């Protein structure tokens, strides 16, 4: 029966070197296959975000920041100017070492966007472009400290200068006039949330991070995770 099975597989252009392999394949109950390049493109994109108490949808795919916009969940209204959106994405950008460049496609000759750096940071850079930021924003916030991501701490941290600012950026969150530096930390949500003492509200005010708030935030993280985000 194994020989017959091998013969049928050959007609389907499947090469079988050992008969035992066919028997092993027949006993398999789950087959995991990497479909990158066929079903998926191997490009991470930000399609949803949560900032200052609100959920947002982000249009577009791939690395092209000119396609799509940021919208409040359930609406089609452009929310790229929302205080929470701009503050969140700029903060994320200031904690990235990845840039976005236009290059010529070798096959088609058309211009396309490609990230230079960490592929997991590319979605943050692309989304921040849709909110009006770019890599030149780094120059306005001099980085003085960087603690790279590590598997043990599961987070990355940067410290940038914000001296003289009353708000983080145009239409951004308020900044204490006495503040000289701002620390931005990104990483595993449960680690980050556990160290937070305050939370930013939609109106720009700050509230104490309670256990109930932590629970609500982790539920949102779980909801996004259940959607493979």
N, C-alpha and C positions, 0 to 999 in steps of 0.2 A: 504493500500500500504506500510505503514511503517512496518507492521508485516511481509509482504512478503519480504521486503528488509532485515529485521533482520534475517529471516530464511536463505536467500541466503548468508548473511555474515557469519552466523554460519558454513555453509558448507565450508567456506574458512578459518575457524579457527579464526574468529574475534569475540571477546566477546562483546556483547552490553548489558549494564546494564540498560540503560534508552532509551526509544523510541525517546525522544526529542533530544538525541545526534545524532541520525541518520538524523533527519531533519536539525539540525545545520550543520552537515557534508555536506549535500547535497547543502547547500547554500554557502559553502566555494568556493572561486575562486582561492586562492593561498594557498598551503601547504608548509611550510618550515620544512625541516627535517635535523637533524644532522646525517651525514653518516660517522663520524669518526670511524675508525676501519673496515669499509667495502670498501667504495670508497677511503678513505684516511687513512693514518697511524697515524695522530695526531703528525707528526714530521715536524717541519719547516726546510727547507733547502735553502741555498743561491744558486740560479741558474744563476743569472745575477748580475753584478756590474758595476759601472761607477767610474773611477778613472783617475785623471790627463788628462781629455779630451778624454778618450777612453772608449768604452763599451766592456765588457767582458762576456763570457759565462762560467759557472762553471758546470762541469760534476759531476755525482754521485747523490745519494739520501740518506736520513737518516743521521746517525751520524758517518758513517765510513769514516775517512779522507784519507784512503788508496785507495779509489775508486774514479776515475775521476781526472781531472786536470782543471786548469784555462787556458782559451784560449781567444785570441782576437776574438771579434764577427765576425762571417763569416769565420773563419779559424779553423784549427785543430792543430795549432802550440801551444806548451806549453808556456804560458806567465807568469808563476809563478815567473819569475825573473824580470819582468818589474818593473821599479822604482815606478810607480804609484800603482801597485798592492801591492807590499811589504810595501810601506809607508802607504797605506790606511788600509790594513788588520792588520798591527802591531799597528797602532793608535787605531783601533777598539778594538783589543785585550787588549790594555792597559786601555781601558775604560770598561772592563768587569770584573765580579766577578764569572764567570762560568768556570768550568774545564771539561775536557773530560777524562773518565776513561774506561778501559777495564774490563768487568765483565763477569761472566759465566751465560749463559742462563739457568734458572732453569728447563726448559722443555727439551731442546735439549742438554745441556751441552757444547754447543759451546761458544767461546768467542765473545763478541759483545761490541760495544762502547755505552756508555750512558753519557749524560751530568749531571753534578752536579751543580745546581744553577738555574738561570733564563732561562727558555726555549726560550725566545726571543733572548738571547745572544748566544745560542748554534750554530746557523748558522754562526755567526762571528768566533767562536772558531774553528769550523770544517773547514771553508774556510781558516783560517789562518794556520792551520796545512798543508793544501795542498800547501801553499806557503812556507813551511819549518819552521814555528814557532810552539812553544808549550808553555805550562804553565811556563816552566823554564825561558822564556823570561821576565817574571815579575821581576825576580831577578836582571836583568841587568838594569832595569829602576825603581828605588825605588819610590814608590808612597808616596807622602807627603801630598796630599789633595784629598779628595773625597766628592763630593756633590751629594747625591743620586738623582735618578729620582723622580720627583713629577708631579702630574697631572696638577698642575697650571703652572709650568715652561715648562713641556713637554720635559725635557732634563736631562742628567746626565753629570757630569763633573769630570775629574780627573786631577791631576797635578803630573808629574813624573820628576825625575832628568835626565838630558841629558848632564850634565857638562863634557867637554872634548871631545865631539863627533863632528866630521866634517860632518857626515851623520847620519840619523836617525838609520839606520841599514845597513848591507851589501847590496849594490846596492839600497839603499834607498835615500830619498830626502835629499838635503844638509841642514845642521844645522849651524846656526850662531855660530862661535867659542866663542862668548861672552855669549851665552845662557846657563843658568844653569838649567832651567826648561822648560817643555813643557806641555801645557794644551790641553787636548783632550775632546771634547764635542760631544755627540751623542744624537739624539732625533728626534723629528718631523722635517722633511726636511724644511718646510716653516719657522719654528722658527730659525733653524740653519743658513740657507742661508741668512736670513734677518739680522743676526748679523755679517756675514763675511765681511771683508774688502778687502781680497785678495784671489786669486785662484791659485792652483798649476798647472803648465803646464806639458806636457809630457816630455819635456827636462829637467825638474827640476827647471826651472825658475818660478818666481812668477809674476802674473799680477794683476792689480787692479780689484776688483769685481765691474763691472758696472751694471746698471739696465738691460742692454741687456743680460749680462751674467747670471744674476739672472733669467731672463725670460727663457733663454735656459735651465738652470738647472731644473727649475720647470716643463718645458715641458717634460724633460726626466723622472722626478719623476711621472708625470701624465701618461706617456707612460707605465712605469713599473706598475703603479697602475691599469691601464686598463687591464693588463695581470694578475691581481690578485697576484702581487708580493709585 
